[in-house]
Amino acid sequence: MTDLTHLTAAELAAAVAGGEASAVEVAQAHLDRIAAVDDRVHAFLEIDTDGALSAAKAVDAKRAAGEQLSSLAGVPLAMKDVVVTKGLPTTAGSKILKGWVPPYDATIARRIKDAGIVMLGKTNMDEFAMGSSTENSAYGPTHNPWDLSRVPGGSGGGSAAAVAAYEAPLAIGTDTGGSIRQPAAVTGTVGAKPTYGGVSRYGLIALASSLDQAGPCARTVLDAALLHEVIGGHDPCDSTSIAEPMPPVVAAAREGARADLKGTRIGVVRELGGEGYQPGVLAAFEAAVETLRGLGAEIVEVSCPHFQYALAAYYLILPSECSSNLARFDSVRYGLRVGDDGVNSLEDVMSLTREAGFGAEVKRRIIIGTYALSSGYYEAYYGQAQKVRTLISRDFAAAFEQADVLVSPSSPFVAFGIGERIDDPMAMYVNDLCTLPASLAGTPGISVPCGLAQSPTHPPLPVGLQIMAPALADDRCYRVGAAFEATVERIAPPAEVLA
């Protein structure tokens, strides 16, 4: 049999169900792969060897007993460390939660376990999901499997890198402003942001409550759809969860694989391209649009004039909400506690703990958000940003009257060098330029590899095609993504990088 770590999740599930490989063999192969390469990639913060093998044995026992297995039973998965997981340290990439072991599972963690998916461990991330490169992790950066001197995107760079490096066929990410789609783009993987409320947020360590959304990372569109089907659906524990049937994402991915888009209208967003985008990215995107045209799709240009304000609006809304959410890390209830010597006051202990526990980017955003929410400034900043958010949603509504889905590059840039932008917050923030509008509007989007950007200044590096659909029409993203995927050559990191 082919190296188990290079099979897709769908192929692994079929191999386990058919008795061609045991779940234990599959889990062990991926644990061995992690042991071989993760000292260079640093995708994982915590490896749960005993838990993974125990879960795999349970799947094998069910199969031996003739029990019905789920669509992904026995398939390994890497979990972003922002998802609360019972019995495993959950840090959100921060010192302030170092060593914290949750007493309960997030809804998506529970659904994954119930489906017999084998959780390998927790992946590295920007602290509290604040960043676009995974350099803001308190535990060191993750490295891109395409070029270990470059970033894997962020905040979910650990999840994307684990998938790209064949350490796991599936991963969970969270997307606040692009933290699933942008890492997928720069690592050559597939990453989907579901409709806001389509996947439960119960048990996600909150950054910005009106934006955070968990979703699947994988190497194929079908694999992402299969994982989306497992984790999606209404959850009464989450007040923002949508009480509507799940979109038929798996059926859409299978239909899309037939590579026929006749009758589908695809809108190219005028504002998400042009000046400021790397030439290699634009060339790959333009080739992808021509591929979609060749599949029978009707290509139209649409204008979304308020998308140009998405970056400014996002960096007022997100800091404001994170300022509120992170107030819970007060040194009293859980996590790090510094200066509790019987002499310092509660206020002093709180201040010392936050000074020691929060990184520079977290402090920056808390300060910005606290200022934006302060008396006399709330309406001028947070209130105005929310009005812009409404205008962006209206732009989407108007665009979707002309097109069934919208497309753009997933990121204006390919993966940049580690350390290249860490001291320039504005240069870092523009990495999310393409993904922010869908996050602000709560609409679904997926990033699918669309080739390599060629340049004399860097080796060939992945580019992502972003496909966006109306709310609760996630299936359109999967159908178009699968159709595109079926007609292009699959890309993979050079084997010599992790030889």
C-alpha positions in Angstrom: 0.0 0.0 0.0 1.1 3.6 -0.6 2.5 5.4 2.3 -0.5 5.9 4.6 0.5 9.5 5.4 0.1 10.5 1.7 -3.4 9.1 1.3 -6.4 11.5 1.5 -8.8 11.3 4.4 -11.5 9.7 2.2 -9.0 7.0 1.1 -7.8 6.4 4.7 -11.4 6.0 5.8 -12.1 3.5 3.0 -9.0 1.6 3.9 -9.9 1.3 7.5 -13.5 0.4 6.7 -12.4 -2.2 4.2 -9.8 -3.8 6.5 -6.9 -2.8 4.2 -5.3 -1.0 7.1 -6.2 -0.8 10.8 -6.9 2.5 12.5 -3.9 1.8 14.8 -1.6 1.4 11.8 -2.9 4.7 10.3 -2.5 6.6 13.6 1.0 5.2 14.2 2.1 6.1 10.7 1.2 9.7 11.3 2.7 9.7 14.8 5.9 8.4 13.2 5.7 11.2 10.6 5.3 13.8 13.3 8.3 12.4 15.2 10.4 12.5 11.9 9.6 16.1 10.8 8.0 18.2 13.4 11.2 19.3 15.0 11.6 21.3 11.8 8.0 22.3 11.1 6.9 22.9 14.7 3.2 22.4 13.8 2.3 20.8 17.1 2.3 22.1 20.6 1.1 18.9 22.2 1.1 15.3 20.9 -1.4 12.9 22.4 0.2 9.6 21.5 -1.7 7.5 24.1 -5.0 9.2 23.4 -4.6 8.8 19.7 -3.7 5.1 19.8 -6.5 4.4 22.3 -9.1 6.1 20.0 -7.7 4.1 17.0 -8.1 0.9 19.0 -11.7 1.7 19.7 -12.4 2.2 16.0 -10.7 -1.2 15.2 -12.8 -2.8 17.9 -16.0 -1.4 16.4 -15.1 -2.6 13.0 -14.3 -6.1 14.3 -17.7 -6.2 16.0 -19.4 -5.3 12.8 -20.6 -1.9 14.0 -21.4 0.9 11.5 -18.5 3.4 11.2 -18.8 7.1 10.4 -17.5 8.5 7.2 -14.1 9.5 8.7 -13.7 6.8 11.4 -10.0 6.0 12.0 -8.8 9.1 10.2 -6.2 11.2 12.1 -6.8 14.9 12.8 -4.7 17.9 14.2 -6.7 20.3 16.4 -5.9 24.0 16.6 -5.0 24.9 20.2 -7.8 27.4 20.5 -10.4 24.6 20.8 -11.0 23.4 24.3 -10.2 19.7 24.6 -10.9 17.7 27.7 -7.8 16.3 29.3 -5.3 18.0 26.9 -3.5 21.2 27.6 -5.2 24.1 25.7 -3.2 27.3 25.6 -4.4 29.4 22.6 -0.7 29.9 21.9 -0.3 32.0 25.1 1.8 31.9 28.2 -1.2 33.0 30.2 -2.8 29.6 29.7 0.3 27.5 29.8 -0.5 24.1 31.3 -4.3 24.7 31.6 -6.1 21.4 31.1 -9.8 21.9 30.4 -12.4 19.8 32.2 -14.8 19.6 29.2 -14.8 19.3 25.4 -15.8 22.0 22.9 -18.8 20.8 20.8 -16.6 20.3 17.7 -14.1 18.3 19.8 -16.9 16.1 21.1 -18.4 15.6 17.6 -15.0 14.6 16.2 -14.5 12.1 19.0 -18.0 10.7 18.5 -17.2 10.2 14.8 -14.2 8.0 15.6 -11.8 10.6 14.2 -8.4 10.1 15.9 -7.1 13.4 17.4 -3.3 13.4 17.2 -2.7 16.6 19.3 -2.9 20.4 19.4 -1.4 22.7 16.8 0.5 25.9 17.1 -1.1 29.3 16.5 -0.7 33.0 16.9 -1.5 33.9 20.5 -5.3 34.0 20.9 -5.5 33.8 17.1 -4.1 37.3 16.7 -1.8 37.3 13.7 -1.2 36.3 10.1 2.0 34.3 10.3 2.0 32.1 13.5 5.0 34.2 14.7 3.0 35.6 17.6 2.8 32.2 19.3 4.4 32.3 22.8 6.0 28.9 21.9 7.8 29.9 18.8 6.9 30.1 15.1 5.7 27.3 12.8 7.6 26.8 9.6 6.1 26.4 6.1 6.8 22.9 4.7 7.4 24.4 1.2 10.3 26.5 2.5 11.3 26.2 6.2 12.5 29.8 6.2 9.0 31.1 5.5 5.8 31.5 7.5 2.8 29.1 7.1 0.3 31.9 7.4 -1.8 32.5 10.5 -3.3 32.4 12.9 -3.8 28.7 12.2 -0.4 28.1 10.6 0.1 25.0 12.8 -3.0 23.3 11.4 -2.2 24.2 7.8 1.5 23.2 8.1 0.5 19.8 9.7 -1.7 19.0 6.7 0.9 20.2 4.2 3.7 18.3 5.8 1.7 15.0 5.8 1.6 15.0 9.6 -2.2 14.8 9.5 -4.7 14.5 6.6 -7.2 16.7 8.4 -7.1 19.6 10.8 -9.4 22.1 12.5 -8.7 25.8 12.2 -10.6 28.9 13.2 -11.2 31.9 11.0 -11.7 35.3 12.5 -10.5 37.4 9.5 -9.0 34.7 7.3 -7.1 32.4 9.7 -8.2 29.2 7.9 -8.1 30.5 4.3 -4.9 32.5 4.3 -2.8 29.7 5.8 -4.3 27.3 3.3 -3.3 29.6 0.5 0.4 29.9 1.4 0.8 26.1 2.3 -1.0 24.7 -0.8 -3.8 23.2 1.2 -7.6 23.5 1.3 -9.3 25.6 4.0 -12.9 26.5 4.4 -14.6 29.1 6.6 -18.3 28.0 7.1 -21.2 30.5 7.3 -21.0 32.2 10.7 -23.1 30.1 13.0 -22.9 27.0 10.8 -20.4 25.3 13.1 -20.7 25.6 16.9 -18.4 28.1 18.7 -19.1 26.5 22.1 -15.7 25.7 23.6 -13.7 28.0 21.3 -11.5 30.4 23.3 -13.0 33.6 22.1 -11.1 36.4 20.2 -13.9 38.3 18.5 -17.3 36.7 19.2 -19.1 38.2 16.1 -16.3 36.9 13.8 -14.8 33.7 15.1 -15.7 30.5 13.2 -14.2 27.1 13.2 -13.8 25.1 10.0 -11.9 22.3 8.2 -8.4 22.1 6.8 -7.4 19.3 4.4 -5.5 18.4 1.2 -8.6 18.0 -0.9 -12.0 19.6 -1.2 -13.9 16.4 -0.6 -11.9 15.8 2.6 -12.7 19.3 3.8 -16.4 18.7 3.1 -16.4 15.4 4.9 -15.0 17.0 8.0 -17.3 20.0 7.7 -20.3 17.6 7.7 -19.0 16.0 11.0 -18.5 19.3 12.9 -21.4 21.3 11.4 -25.0 21.7 12.4 -27.0 23.3 15.1 -25.8 23.4 18.7 -28.1 24.5 21.6 -25.0 25.3 23.6 -24.1 28.1 21.2 -26.6 31.1 21.1 -25.2 32.1 17.7 -25.6 28.6 16.2 -28.0 28.5 13.2 -31.0 26.3 13.6 -31.1 25.3 9.9 -30.2 22.1 8.1 -26.6 21.7 7.1 -25.9 22.6 3.5 -25.2 19.4 1.4 -21.5 20.0 1.3 -20.3 16.4 0.7 -22.8 15.9 -2.1 -21.7 19.2 -3.6 -18.0 18.2 -3.5 -18.8 14.9 -5.2 -20.9 16.6 -7.8 -18.2 19.2 -8.4 -15.6 16.5 -9.1 -17.4 15.9 -12.4 -15.8 19.2 -13.5 -18.9 20.7 -15.1 -19.8 24.3 -14.3 -22.1 25.0 -17.1 -24.8 27.5 -16.0 -22.8 28.7 -13.0 -22.1 32.4 -12.9 -18.8 33.3 -11.3 -18.1 36.9 -10.3 -14.5 38.3 -10.2 -14.4 41.0 -7.5 -12.8 44.1 -9.0 -11.6 45.4 -5.7 -9.7 42.3 -4.7 -6.8 42.5 -7.1 -4.5 44.8 -9.0 -2.0 47.2 -7.5 -0.3 45.9 -4.4 -0.8 42.2 -5.3 2.3 40.2 -6.2 2.6 39.5 -9.9 2.9 35.8 -9.4 -0.3 35.7 -7.4 -2.2 37.6 -10.0 -0.9 35.4 -12.8 -2.0 32.2 -11.0 -5.4 33.7 -10.2 -6.0 34.8 -13.8 -5.1 31.4 -15.0 -7.5 29.9 -12.5 -10.3 32.1 -13.8 -9.6 30.9 -17.3 -9.8 27.3 -16.1 -13.2 28.0 -14.6 -14.3 29.6 -17.9 -13.1 26.4 -19.6 -15.3 24.3 -17.3 -18.3 26.2 -18.7 -18.8 28.9 -16.1 -20.0 32.3 -17.1 -17.4 34.9 -15.8 -18.6 38.3 -14.9 -16.9 41.2 -13.2 -18.6 42.6 -10.1 -17.8 45.7 -8.0 -17.9 45.7 -4.2 -16.9 49.3 -3.5 -17.0 49.1 0.3 -14.5 46.2 0.4 -11.7 48.8 0.5 -12.8 49.7 4.0 -12.8 46.1 5.3 -9.3 46.3 6.7 -10.0 49.5 8.7 -13.4 48.3 10.0 -12.0 44.9 11.0 -9.1 46.4 13.0 -11.6 48.3 15.1 -14.2 45.6 15.5 -11.7 42.8 16.4 -9.7 44.8 19.0 -12.9 46.0 20.6 -14.3 42.5 21.0 -11.0 41.0 22.1 -10.6 43.8 24.7 -13.8 42.5 26.2 -13.2 38.8 25.8 -9.7 38.8 27.2 -10.7 40.6 30.3 -11.5 37.2 31.8 -7.8 36.4 32.1 -7.5 38.2 35.4 -5.2 35.9 37.4 -8.1 34.9 39.6 -10.1 32.2 37.9 -7.6 30.1 35.9 -4.3 30.3 34.1 -1.1 32.2 35.0 -0.8 34.1 38.3 2.2 36.4 39.0 3.0 38.4 42.1 0.5 36.7 44.5 2.9 37.0 47.5 0.4 38.2 50.1 1.7 41.8 49.8 0.5 42.8 46.3 -3.1 43.9 45.8 -5.5 42.1 43.5 -5.0 44.9 41.0 -1.3 44.5 41.2 -1.4 40.8 40.7 -3.7 41.2 37.7 -1.4 43.8 36.2 1.7 41.7 36.7 0.0 38.6 35.4 -1.1 40.3 32.2 2.3 41.9 31.7 4.0 38.5 31.9 1.3 36.4 30.2 0.3 38.4 27.2 2.5 39.0 24.1 3.1 42.3 22.4 0.5 41.8 19.6 -2.2 40.9 22.2 -1.4 43.9 24.3 -1.5 46.1 21.2 -4.9 45.0 20.2 -6.3 45.2 23.8 -5.1 48.8 24.1 -6.6 49.7 20.7 -9.9 48.0 21.5 -10.2 49.5 25.0 -9.7 53.0 23.5 -12.3 52.4 20.8 -14.9 51.3 23.4 -14.1 54.1 25.9 -16.6 56.8 26.7 -16.9 59.4 24.0 -15.2 57.2 21.3 -17.5 54.1 21.1 -19.8 55.6 18.4 -16.9 57.3 16.5 -14.9 54.1 16.2 -16.7 50.8 17.0 -20.1 52.1 16.0 -18.8 53.5 12.6 -17.0 50.2 11.9 -20.2 48.3 12.4 -21.9 50.6 9.9 -19.2 49.8 7.3 -19.7 46.2 8.1 -23.4 46.6 7.0 -22.3 48.3 3.8 -19.9 45.4 3.0 -22.8 42.9 3.6 -24.9 44.9 1.1 -22.1 44.8 -1.4 -22.2 41.0 -1.1 -25.9 40.9 -1.5 -25.8 43.0 -4.7 -22.9 41.0 -6.1 -24.8 37.7 -5.5 -27.6 39.0 -7.7 -25.1 38.9 -10.6 -23.2 35.8 -9.7 -23.7 32.5 -7.9 -20.2 32.7 -6.3 -17.4 35.3 -6.1 -13.7 34.6 -6.6 -10.5 36.3 -5.7 -7.0 35.5 -4.7 -7.0 34.1 -1.1 -4.0 36.4 -0.2 -2.2 39.2 -2.0 1.1 37.6 -1.3 2.8 34.2 -1.2 4.5 33.1 2.1 7.0 35.6 3.3 10.2 35.0 5.3 10.0 34.4 9.1 10.9 37.7 10.8 10.3 39.8 7.6 7.2 41.6 8.8 7.0 40.9 12.5 8.0 44.5 13.4 5.6 46.1 10.9 2.0 45.5 12.1 0.5 47.3 9.0 2.5 45.2 6.6 1.3 42.1 8.5 -2.4 43.1 8.6 -2.7 43.5 4.8 -2.2 39.7 4.4 -5.9 39.3 5.3 -7.0 41.9 2.7 -8.9 39.3 0.5 -10.4 37.3 3.3 -11.7 40.0 5.6 -14.9 40.9 3.7 -16.5 37.4 4.0 -15.5 37.3 7.7 -17.2 40.7 8.3 -20.3 39.6 6.4 -20.5 36.1 7.9 -20.6 34.5 4.5 -18.7 31.2 3.7 -15.5 31.0 1.8 -13.0 28.4 0.8 -9.4 28.5 -0.4 -8.3 26.0 -3.0 -4.7 25.7 -4.3 -4.5 27.2 -7.8 -0.8 26.7 -8.7 2.5 28.2 -7.9 3.8 31.7 -8.1 7.0 32.0 -10.1 9.5 34.7 -9.2 13.2 35.3 -9.5 13.2 36.4 -5.8 11.7 33.2 -4.3 11.2 29.5 -5.1 7.9 28.5 -6.6 5.3 29.0 -3.8 1.6 28.1 -3.5 -1.2 30.5 -4.4 -4.8 30.1 -3.2 -8.1 30.7 -5.1 -10.8 32.0 -2.8 -14.4 31.1 -3.6 -17.2 32.9 -1.7 -20.9 32.2 -1.5 -24.0 33.6 0.1 -24.8 32.7 3.7 -25.9 29.1 4.1 -24.8 28.3 0.6 -21.5 26.7 1.6 -22.2 23.9 -0.8 -21.6 26.3 -3.7 -18.0 26.8 -2.5 -17.4 23.1 -2.4 -19.0 22.4 -5.8 -17.0 25.1 -7.6 -13.8 24.2 -5.6 -14.1 20.5 -6.4 -14.7 21.3 -10.1 -11.6 23.4 -10.2 -9.5 20.9 -8.2 -10.5 18.1 -10.6 -8.9 19.9 -13.6 -5.6 21.1 -12.2 -2.5 19.2 -11.1 -2.3 18.7 -7.3 0.7 20.5 -5.8 2.8 19.3 -2.9 5.8 20.7 -1.0 9.2 19.6 -2.5 10.1 16.3 -0.9 13.7 17.4 -0.2 12.6 20.2 2.2 11.6 17.6 4.8 13.8 14.7 3.6 
